[in-house]
Amino acid sequence: MADLLRRVDLAELRVFCVAVELGSFGRAARLMRVTQPALSKRMRELELLAGTTLLVRSARGVRPTPAGERLYAEARPLLTQAERVEETLQGLRHEDAPIRLAAGHTVAECLLPRLLPEYRARRGRPLALELLAANSTVVHDLVSEGRADFGVAAAAPDTVPDARLQQRDLCEDEVVVAVSPAHPWAARQTIPLREFVCTPMVMRDPAANTRRVVDAVLREHDLRLAAPLTEVGSTGAAIAAAITGGAPVLISRLAIPPHHEHMVARRVQGLRFRRRFVMLWSAREALGPEVRSLIDYLASSIHNLELSLPR
């Protein structure tokens, strides 16, 4: 018996339990990201080890035999405990390593400085965080290539999720026009569309999600923006250029909260440049406890901030 137990493979038990829970080899194979033949081979090896049939196959899927039910009752608690041990080991391994967070410029400059101080205070111990600020396309690449533990990126409403990544919504956003209180547009509730498209403005670079969202909406109306007054690479630089030049700027509403000292936000008549921010992490690797804790905090705390324009 001792020799038999040493040959039991947790991976085989995991395949068996998932197949029982989903009632299908195909669904189990997709969930575990293995081919169905590979999953079937592991099941045959487990049944050979057990000396009996564990699952009954039919056109409707699979179900456990009485022997399979007995094995499942013992194996599931064992796997749950094994997963806890793996999480503990992962936490120990990364305990002193900084969390590598890739974030879009708006998030890095406007949201995280408002959210992270409270998180650090709640922890009661230092937070090791390596922040990588980039446009949203680069954030996707950093996370999918394993160069960041998780990321926060902007996505248009019709963006197709990347199969390599898991994601969780953070907050809704939209791109707005911001001007100084002295600018003529500040006295208007909305900016006339024709005047908007004909006016040179401060804009983010063409690769920025801010710019791409606006261009996509205008294309639906066979419109395009006038040549930019200037193009900049970050949210902070865009606001600074607009203030210095007294010009309008296309910017996230998150960058212009209510009662901003130097800028007011306005919408364009008849148009909404909607998008959302999502948190991303690899679909291939389990999240460490420190990363999961930070993701949960950001998701639960974002709603405490004043973010919205007047309706």
C-alpha contacts under 8 A as a table, 3 or more apart, distances in Angstrom:
res1	aa1	res2	aa2	distance
1	M	4	L	4.96
1	M	5	L	6.23
2	A	5	L	5.19
2	A	6	R	6.43
3	D	6	R	5.36
3	D	7	R	6.87
4	L	7	R	5.37
4	L	8	V	6.89
4	L	49	L	7.90
5	L	8	V	5.31
8	V	12	E	7.69
8	V	13	L	7.94
8	V	46	L	7.96
8	V	49	L	7.95
9	D	12	E	5.29
9	D	13	L	6.52
10	L	13	L	5.00
10	L	14	R	6.04
10	L	79	L	7.33
11	A	14	R	5.03
11	A	15	V	6.25
12	E	15	V	5.14
12	E	16	F	6.24
12	E	42	R	5.67
12	E	43	M	6.65
12	E	46	L	6.37
13	L	16	F	5.03
13	L	17	C	6.14
13	L	46	L	7.71
13	L	75	A	6.54
13	L	79	L	7.74
14	R	17	C	5.18
14	R	18	V	6.10
14	R	79	L	6.92
15	V	18	V	5.33
15	V	19	A	6.12
15	V	28	A	7.32
15	V	32	M	7.99
15	V	39	L	6.78
15	V	42	R	7.45
15	V	43	M	7.25
16	F	19	A	5.21
16	F	20	V	6.27
16	F	43	M	6.57
16	F	72	Y	7.88
17	C	20	V	5.09
17	C	21	E	6.15
17	C	72	Y	6.24
17	C	75	A	7.38
17	C	76	R	6.63
18	V	21	E	5.05
18	V	22	L	6.03
18	V	28	A	5.80
19	A	22	L	5.29
19	A	23	G	5.51
19	A	24	S	5.61
19	A	25	F	5.65
19	A	27	R	7.77
19	A	28	A	5.30
19	A	62	V	7.35
20	V	23	G	5.14
20	V	24	S	7.44
20	V	55	L	7.96
20	V	62	V	7.06
20	V	63	R	6.15
20	V	64	P	6.45
20	V	72	Y	7.97
22	L	25	F	7.96
22	L	27	R	6.64
22	L	28	A	6.43
23	G	27	R	7.96
23	G	61	G	5.54
23	G	62	V	5.02
23	G	63	R	6.06
24	S	27	R	5.40
24	S	28	A	6.13
24	S	61	G	4.73
24	S	62	V	5.49
25	F	28	A	5.03
25	F	29	A	5.97
25	F	36	Q	6.60
25	F	39	L	7.36
25	F	40	S	7.54
25	F	61	G	7.19
25	F	62	V	7.22
26	G	29	A	5.15
26	G	30	R	6.33
26	G	36	Q	6.08
27	R	30	R	5.15
27	R	31	L	6.16
28	A	31	L	5.15
28	A	32	M	6.14
29	A	32	M	5.25
29	A	33	R	5.79
29	A	34	V	5.15
29	A	35	T	5.79
29	A	36	Q	5.36
29	A	39	L	6.34
30	R	33	R	4.96
30	R	34	V	6.50
30	R	35	T	7.51
34	V	38	A	6.57
34	V	39	L	6.74
35	T	38	A	5.27
35	T	39	L	6.37
36	Q	39	L	5.02
36	Q	40	S	6.11
37	P	40	S	5.05
37	P	41	K	6.13
38	A	41	K	5.11
38	A	42	R	6.46
39	L	42	R	5.27
39	L	43	M	6.38
40	S	43	M	5.03
40	S	44	R	6.24
41	K	44	R	5.13
41	K	45	E	6.33
42	R	45	E	5.10
42	R	46	L	6.23
43	M	46	L	5.03
43	M	47	E	6.16
44	R	47	E	5.11
44	R	48	L	6.05
45	E	48	L	5.00
45	E	49	L	6.15
46	L	49	L	4.98
46	L	50	A	6.15
47	E	50	A	4.88
47	E	51	G	5.86
47	E	52	T	5.67
47	E	53	T	5.74
47	E	54	L	6.19
48	L	51	G	5.02
48	L	52	T	6.85
50	A	53	T	7.83
52	T	67	A	7.57
53	T	56	V	7.45
53	T	65	T	6.99
53	T	67	A	7.34
53	T	68	G	7.44
54	L	64	P	5.76
54	L	65	T	5.34
54	L	66	P	7.68
54	L	67	A	5.82
54	L	68	G	4.19
54	L	69	E	7.87
55	L	62	V	6.14
55	L	63	R	5.48
55	L	64	P	4.38
55	L	65	T	5.49
55	L	68	G	6.24
56	V	62	V	5.43
56	V	63	R	5.38
56	V	64	P	6.08
56	V	65	T	6.35
57	R	60	R	7.99
57	R	61	G	5.98
57	R	62	V	4.58
57	R	63	R	6.92
58	S	61	G	5.28
58	S	62	V	6.10
64	P	67	A	7.44
64	P	68	G	4.74
64	P	69	E	5.63
65	T	68	G	4.77
65	T	69	E	6.13
66	P	69	E	5.07
66	P	70	R	6.42
67	A	70	R	5.18
67	A	71	L	6.29
68	G	71	L	5.03
68	G	72	Y	6.00
69	E	72	Y	5.07
69	E	73	A	6.22
70	R	73	A	5.27
70	R	74	E	6.66
71	L	74	E	5.31
71	L	75	A	5.88
72	Y	75	A	4.96
72	Y	76	R	5.78
73	A	76	R	6.02
73	A	77	P	7.38
74	E	77	P	6.21
74	E	78	L	6.69
75	A	78	L	5.05
75	A	79	L	6.13
76	R	79	L	5.17
76	R	80	T	6.19
77	P	80	T	5.04
77	P	81	Q	6.22
78	L	81	Q	5.24
78	L	82	A	6.17
79	L	82	A	4.85
79	L	83	E	6.10
80	T	83	E	5.17
80	T	84	R	6.42
81	Q	84	R	5.06
81	Q	85	V	6.29
82	A	85	V	5.02
82	A	86	E	6.19
83	E	86	E	5.00
83	E	87	E	6.17
84	R	87	E	5.06
84	R	88	T	6.15
85	V	88	T	5.04
85	V	89	L	6.15
86	E	89	L	5.10
86	E	90	Q	6.08
87	E	90	Q	5.03
87	E	91	G	6.05
87	E	288	G	6.91
87	E	289	P	7.31
88	T	91	G	5.02
88	T	92	L	6.17
89	L	92	L	5.07
89	L	93	R	6.06
90	Q	93	R	5.01
90	Q	94	H	6.20
90	Q	288	G	6.27
91	G	94	H	5.27
91	G	95	E	5.52
91	G	288	G	5.88
91	G	289	P	6.05
91	G	290	E	7.36
92	L	95	E	5.04
93	R	96	D	7.75
94	H	97	A	4.97
94	H	98	P	7.86
94	H	288	G	7.61
95	E	290	E	7.83
96	D	128	A	7.65
97	A	128	A	7.10
98	P	127	L	7.77
98	P	128	A	4.42
98	P	129	L	4.88
98	P	130	E	5.96
99	I	128	A	6.21
99	I	129	L	4.73
99	I	130	E	5.88
99	I	148	A	7.99
99	I	149	D	6.47
99	I	290	E	7.67
99	I	291	V	6.67
100	R	129	L	6.14
100	R	130	E	4.78
100	R	131	L	6.14
100	R	132	L	7.36
100	R	147	R	7.65
100	R	148	A	4.83
100	R	149	D	5.13
100	R	150	F	6.89
101	L	129	L	7.07
101	L	130	E	6.09
101	L	131	L	4.99
101	L	132	L	6.06
101	L	148	A	5.72
101	L	149	D	6.08
101	L	150	F	5.44
101	L	151	G	5.48
101	L	152	V	7.87
102	A	131	L	5.93
102	A	132	L	4.52
102	A	133	A	5.89
102	A	134	A	7.18
102	A	139	V	5.55
102	A	142	L	7.05
102	A	143	V	7.39
102	A	148	A	5.99
102	A	149	D	7.90
102	A	150	F	6.43
102	A	151	G	4.46
102	A	152	V	6.44
103	A	107	V	6.00
103	A	108	A	5.65
103	A	131	L	7.28
103	A	132	L	6.22
103	A	133	A	5.10
103	A	134	A	6.28
103	A	135	N	7.65
103	A	136	S	7.33
103	A	139	V	6.21
103	A	151	G	5.41
103	A	152	V	4.71
103	A	153	A	6.06
104	G	107	V	5.38
104	G	108	A	6.05
104	G	133	A	5.66
104	G	134	A	5.16
104	G	135	N	4.97
104	G	136	S	5.28
104	G	139	V	6.80
104	G	152	V	6.36
104	G	153	A	5.42
104	G	154	A	7.13
105	H	108	A	5.02
105	H	109	E	5.84
105	H	133	A	5.59
105	H	134	A	5.87
105	H	135	N	6.29
105	H	234	S	5.72
105	H	235	T	5.95
106	T	109	E	5.29
106	T	110	C	5.49
106	T	111	L	7.11
106	T	234	S	7.60
106	T	235	T	5.66
106	T	252	S	7.13
106	T	254	L	7.38
106	T	255	A	6.73
107	V	110	C	5.40
107	V	111	L	4.81
107	V	112	L	6.03
107	V	152	V	7.23
107	V	153	A	7.97
108	A	111	L	6.28
108	A	112	L	5.52
108	A	113	P	7.37
108	A	131	L	7.83
108	A	133	A	6.15
109	E	112	L	6.73
109	E	113	P	6.76
109	E	235	T	7.24
109	E	236	G	6.97
110	C	113	P	6.33
110	C	114	R	7.11
110	C	254	L	6.72
110	C	255	A	5.69
111	L	114	R	5.37
111	L	115	L	6.34
111	L	254	L	7.47
112	L	115	L	5.01
112	L	116	L	5.58
113	P	116	L	5.88
113	P	117	P	7.02
114	R	117	P	6.88
115	L	118	E	6.11
115	L	119	Y	6.79
115	L	298	L	7.28
115	L	301	S	7.32
115	L	302	I	7.59
116	L	119	Y	4.97
116	L	120	R	6.14
117	P	120	R	5.18
117	P	121	A	6.27
118	E	121	A	4.96
118	E	122	R	6.15
119	Y	122	R	5.12
119	Y	123	R	6.28
119	Y	294	L	7.92
119	Y	297	Y	7.35
120	R	123	R	5.25
120	R	124	G	6.66
120	R	125	R	7.00
120	R	126	P	6.64
120	R	127	L	6.14
121	A	124	G	5.53
121	A	125	R	7.67
123	R	126	P	7.52
123	R	127	L	7.90
133	A	139	V	7.97
134	A	138	V	5.99
134	A	139	V	6.19
135	N	138	V	5.55
135	N	139	V	6.36
135	N	153	A	7.76
135	N	207	A	7.44
135	N	208	A	5.61
135	N	209	N	7.08
136	S	139	V	4.90
136	S	140	H	6.37
136	S	152	V	7.81
136	S	153	A	4.79
136	S	154	A	5.81
136	S	155	A	7.89
136	S	208	A	6.97
136	S	209	N	6.37
137	T	140	H	5.30
137	T	141	D	6.57
137	T	153	A	7.85
137	T	207	A	7.94
137	T	208	A	7.91
137	T	209	N	7.86
138	V	141	D	5.01
138	V	142	L	6.12
139	V	142	L	5.14
139	V	143	V	6.30
139	V	151	G	6.12
139	V	152	V	7.23
139	V	153	A	6.39
140	H	143	V	5.41
140	H	144	S	6.09
140	H	151	G	7.28
140	H	153	A	7.32
140	H	280	L	7.63
141	D	144	S	5.18
141	D	145	E	5.89
142	L	145	E	5.36
142	L	146	G	6.26
142	L	147	R	4.96
142	L	148	A	5.49
143	V	146	G	5.19
143	V	147	R	5.86
143	V	148	A	4.82
143	V	149	D	6.36
143	V	150	F	5.82
143	V	151	G	6.30
143	V	165	L	7.94
143	V	280	L	7.18
143	V	281	W	6.12
143	V	282	S	6.48
144	S	147	R	7.69
144	S	164	R	6.42
144	S	165	L	6.56
144	S	281	W	7.41
144	S	282	S	5.92
145	E	148	A	7.80
146	G	149	D	6.73
146	G	282	S	7.44
148	A	151	G	6.93
149	D	281	W	6.50
149	D	282	S	7.77
149	D	291	V	7.33
150	F	279	M	7.01
150	F	280	L	5.46
150	F	281	W	4.55
150	F	282	S	7.45
150	F	291	V	7.62
151	G	279	M	5.53
151	G	280	L	5.01
151	G	281	W	6.54
152	V	277	F	6.60
152	V	278	V	5.59
152	V	279	M	4.44
152	V	280	L	6.18
153	A	277	F	5.50
153	A	278	V	5.61
153	A	279	M	6.59
153	A	280	L	7.60
154	A	209	N	6.50
154	A	275	R	6.77
154	A	276	R	5.66
154	A	277	F	4.41
154	A	278	V	6.38
155	A	158	D	8.00
155	A	159	T	5.98
155	A	209	N	7.36
155	A	275	R	5.64
155	A	276	R	5.44
155	A	277	F	6.10
155	A	278	V	7.14
156	A	159	T	5.30
156	A	213	V	6.44
156	A	274	R	6.82
156	A	275	R	4.39
156	A	276	R	6.41
157	P	274	R	6.97
157	P	275	R	5.48
157	P	276	R	6.92
161	P	165	L	7.65
161	P	167	Q	7.93
162	D	165	L	5.50
162	D	166	Q	7.73
163	A	166	Q	7.42
163	A	283	A	7.64
164	R	282	S	6.29
164	R	283	A	5.52
164	R	284	R	7.30
165	L	280	L	6.19
165	L	281	W	5.46
165	L	282	S	4.63
165	L	283	A	4.72
165	L	284	R	7.89
166	Q	280	L	5.68
166	Q	281	W	5.43
166	Q	282	S	6.07
166	Q	283	A	5.26
167	Q	278	V	6.29
167	Q	279	M	5.38
167	Q	280	L	4.48
167	Q	281	W	6.52
168	R	278	V	5.54
168	R	279	M	5.17
168	R	280	L	6.73
169	D	276	R	7.51
169	D	277	F	6.35
169	D	278	V	4.38
169	D	279	M	6.23
169	D	299	A	7.69
170	L	276	R	7.51
170	L	277	F	5.40
170	L	278	V	4.99
170	L	279	M	6.32
170	L	298	L	7.41
170	L	299	A	5.55
170	L	302	I	7.23
171	C	276	R	5.81
171	C	277	F	5.41
171	C	278	V	7.14
171	C	302	I	7.16
171	C	303	H	7.98
172	E	274	R	7.79
172	E	275	R	6.33
172	E	276	R	4.25
172	E	277	F	6.28
173	D	252	S	6.97
173	D	253	R	6.67
173	D	254	L	7.15
173	D	274	R	6.09
173	D	275	R	5.19
173	D	276	R	4.93
173	D	277	F	6.92
174	E	252	S	5.93
174	E	253	R	6.01
174	E	272	R	7.19
174	E	273	F	5.27
174	E	274	R	4.24
174	E	275	R	5.38
174	E	276	R	7.39
175	V	210	T	6.36
175	V	213	V	7.78
175	V	214	V	7.28
175	V	250	L	6.55
175	V	251	I	5.40
175	V	252	S	4.51
175	V	253	R	5.99
175	V	272	R	7.81
175	V	273	F	5.25
175	V	274	R	6.57
175	V	275	R	7.73
176	V	250	L	5.78
176	V	251	I	5.57
176	V	252	S	6.04
176	V	253	R	5.92
176	V	265	A	6.22
176	V	266	R	5.95
176	V	267	R	5.48
176	V	268	V	7.59
176	V	273	F	7.23
177	V	248	P	6.37
177	V	249	V	5.60
177	V	250	L	4.84
177	V	251	I	6.30
177	V	265	A	5.67
177	V	266	R	5.21
177	V	267	R	6.14
177	V	268	V	7.48
178	A	248	P	5.65
178	A	249	V	5.30
178	A	250	L	6.48
178	A	251	I	6.79
178	A	256	I	7.56
178	A	263	M	6.00
178	A	264	V	5.40
178	A	265	A	4.36
178	A	266	R	6.08
179	V	182	A	7.98
179	V	183	H	6.13
179	V	185	W	7.03
179	V	186	A	6.38
179	V	242	A	7.38
179	V	243	I	7.89
179	V	246	G	7.41
179	V	247	A	6.50
179	V	248	P	4.81
179	V	249	V	6.64
179	V	263	M	5.29
179	V	264	V	5.57
179	V	265	A	6.68
179	V	266	R	7.95
180	S	183	H	5.40
180	S	186	A	6.87
180	S	243	I	6.77
180	S	246	G	6.65
180	S	247	A	7.76
180	S	248	P	7.78
180	S	262	H	5.80
180	S	263	M	4.48
180	S	264	V	6.14
181	P	186	A	5.40
181	P	187	A	7.87
181	P	262	H	7.08
181	P	263	M	6.21
181	P	264	V	6.33
182	A	186	A	6.81
183	H	186	A	5.51
183	H	187	A	7.78
183	H	246	G	7.21
183	H	247	A	7.82
184	P	187	A	5.91
184	P	188	R	7.58
185	W	188	R	5.34
185	W	190	T	7.95
185	W	191	I	6.63
185	W	266	R	7.95
186	A	189	Q	7.72
186	A	264	V	6.65
186	A	265	A	7.97
186	A	266	R	7.45
188	R	191	I	6.67
188	R	266	R	7.92
189	Q	266	R	6.62
189	Q	267	R	7.52
190	T	266	R	5.83
190	T	267	R	5.14
190	T	268	V	5.29
190	T	269	Q	5.23
191	I	195	E	7.16
191	I	196	F	6.32
191	I	266	R	6.99
191	I	267	R	6.31
191	I	268	V	4.64
191	I	269	Q	5.49
192	P	195	E	5.36
192	P	196	F	6.07
192	P	268	V	6.29
192	P	269	Q	5.34
193	L	196	F	4.98
193	L	197	V	6.37
193	L	268	V	6.03
193	L	269	Q	5.64
193	L	270	G	7.49
194	R	197	V	5.40
194	R	198	C	6.25
195	E	198	C	5.28
195	E	199	T	6.19
196	F	199	T	5.54
196	F	225	L	7.87
196	F	268	V	7.14
197	V	200	P	7.99
197	V	223	L	7.54
197	V	224	R	6.48
197	V	225	L	4.68
197	V	226	A	5.74
198	C	225	L	6.65
198	C	226	A	5.21
199	T	225	L	7.84
199	T	226	A	6.05
200	P	225	L	7.90
200	P	226	A	5.51
200	P	227	A	5.87
200	P	228	P	5.02
200	P	229	L	4.94
201	M	226	A	7.97
201	M	227	A	7.91
201	M	228	P	5.21
201	M	229	L	4.89
201	M	230	T	6.99
201	M	247	A	6.21
201	M	248	P	5.20
201	M	249	V	5.45
201	M	250	L	7.25
202	V	228	P	6.03
202	V	229	L	5.33
202	V	230	T	5.06
202	V	231	E	6.11
202	V	232	V	7.69
202	V	238	A	6.39
202	V	241	A	7.00
202	V	242	A	6.16
202	V	247	A	6.81
202	V	248	P	6.22
202	V	249	V	4.55
202	V	250	L	6.58
203	M	211	R	7.09
203	M	228	P	6.30
203	M	229	L	7.57
203	M	230	T	6.33
203	M	231	E	4.97
203	M	232	V	6.43
203	M	238	A	6.62
203	M	249	V	5.95
203	M	250	L	5.55
203	M	251	I	7.69
204	R	208	A	6.14
204	R	210	T	6.87
204	R	211	R	6.09
204	R	231	E	5.27
204	R	232	V	4.97
204	R	233	G	5.82
204	R	234	S	6.74
204	R	235	T	7.45
204	R	238	A	6.71
204	R	250	L	7.46
204	R	251	I	7.99
205	D	208	A	5.60
205	D	211	R	6.98
205	D	231	E	5.29
205	D	232	V	5.62
205	D	233	G	5.73
206	P	211	R	5.79
206	P	212	R	6.74
207	A	211	R	7.17
207	A	212	R	6.99
208	A	211	R	5.50
208	A	212	R	6.41
209	N	212	R	4.97
209	N	213	V	5.96
210	T	213	V	5.53
210	T	214	V	6.64
210	T	250	L	7.55
210	T	251	I	6.77
210	T	252	S	7.02
211	R	214	V	5.38
211	R	215	D	6.20
211	R	250	L	7.79
212	R	215	D	5.08
212	R	216	A	6.02
213	V	216	A	5.23
213	V	217	V	6.44
213	V	273	F	6.36
213	V	274	R	7.51
213	V	275	R	7.40
214	V	217	V	5.34
214	V	218	L	6.27
214	V	273	F	5.84
215	D	218	L	5.19
215	D	219	R	6.11
215	D	224	R	6.74
215	D	225	L	7.54
216	A	219	R	5.19
216	A	220	E	6.68
217	V	220	E	5.36
217	V	221	H	7.11
217	V	271	L	7.95
217	V	273	F	6.70
218	L	221	H	5.24
218	L	222	D	6.30
218	L	223	L	4.92
218	L	224	R	5.81
218	L	225	L	7.91
219	R	222	D	4.78
219	R	223	L	5.45
219	R	224	R	6.62
220	E	223	L	7.52
225	L	228	P	7.81
228	P	231	E	6.53
231	E	238	A	7.80
232	V	237	A	6.23
232	V	238	A	5.85
233	G	237	A	6.91
233	G	238	A	7.60
234	S	237	A	5.30
234	S	238	A	6.25
235	T	238	A	5.10
235	T	239	I	6.40
235	T	251	I	7.10
235	T	255	A	7.48
236	G	239	I	5.30
236	G	240	A	6.21
237	A	240	A	5.08
237	A	241	A	6.07
238	A	241	A	5.24
238	A	242	A	6.24
238	A	249	V	6.85
238	A	251	I	7.70
239	I	242	A	5.14
239	I	243	I	6.19
239	I	249	V	7.00
239	I	251	I	7.96
240	A	243	I	5.21
240	A	244	T	6.09
241	A	244	T	5.15
241	A	245	G	5.97
241	A	247	A	7.98
242	A	245	G	5.21
242	A	246	G	5.53
242	A	247	A	4.88
242	A	248	P	6.06
242	A	249	V	5.88
243	I	246	G	5.19
243	I	247	A	6.91
243	I	262	H	7.29
243	I	263	M	7.83
244	T	247	A	7.98
251	I	255	A	6.92
252	S	255	A	5.50
252	S	256	I	7.30
253	R	256	I	5.28
253	R	257	P	6.82
253	R	265	A	7.05
253	R	307	L	7.05
253	R	308	S	7.26
253	R	309	L	7.31
254	L	257	P	6.00
254	L	307	L	5.73
254	L	308	S	7.88
256	I	260	H	6.00
256	I	263	M	6.85
256	I	264	V	6.89
256	I	265	A	6.51
257	P	260	H	5.71
257	P	306	E	6.55
257	P	307	L	5.83
257	P	308	S	7.53
258	P	264	V	7.95
258	P	306	E	7.07
258	P	307	L	7.48
258	P	308	S	7.85
258	P	309	L	7.38
259	H	264	V	7.87
260	H	263	M	5.77
260	H	264	V	6.75
265	A	309	L	7.51
267	R	271	L	7.49
267	R	272	R	7.19
268	V	271	L	5.57
268	V	272	R	7.13
279	M	295	I	7.56
281	W	287	L	7.88
282	S	285	E	5.77
282	S	286	A	7.86
283	A	286	A	7.68
287	L	291	V	6.27
287	L	292	R	6.00
288	G	291	V	5.39
288	G	292	R	6.16
289	P	292	R	5.04
289	P	293	S	5.99
290	E	293	S	5.15
290	E	294	L	6.39
291	V	294	L	5.22
291	V	295	I	6.24
292	R	295	I	5.12
292	R	296	D	6.15
293	S	296	D	5.23
293	S	297	Y	6.20
294	L	297	Y	5.07
294	L	298	L	6.21
295	I	298	L	5.26
295	I	299	A	6.24
296	D	299	A	5.20
296	D	300	S	6.20
297	Y	300	S	5.21
297	Y	301	S	5.92
298	L	301	S	5.26
298	L	302	I	5.89
299	A	302	I	5.90
300	S	303	H	6.83
301	S	304	N	5.62
301	S	305	L	7.70
302	I	305	L	5.88
303	H	306	E	7.79
